[in-house]
């Protein structure tokens, strides 16, 4: 991801889809290799050129990742508070 950002002046959208590692690993098995804490750290290291941004995408799945606690945990993770 970082090498791509250095080579091309693009914005990035990263699929997060869960606020904790266990449910994210079920939804996205790649999470076992790149857990949330590492993913968010990499998102912060992406060198962005003017006008570019990194966005976190999150698909709400009823009963899976849509609770108020999920929202609070996600907000904390993306603000830099880490995952629980």
Phi, psi and omega in degrees: 000316183293318179297321178297318180294325180288330184274323184239136180277074184240164169270159181237141170241124184246127178282114179263299171065001172197154183262353179227156185295318184301306179293328180293324178295326176290319180283322186223092183305337177300341179298334178295328179273323182233081181296163186309314182301317178291320179299311181295322177298318178295321178301322181288335182273351182297122178284117183254135174276165183309133177084358180260158181209166174245127178243148176259125177261144185212113178268123179281126177240116184306127178078359181248309185217030188244017182278160174302325177295321176301318180296316179295318180295318178297315179300317179295317179301312183286337175279346181110010182277353180084165179265159182264000000 
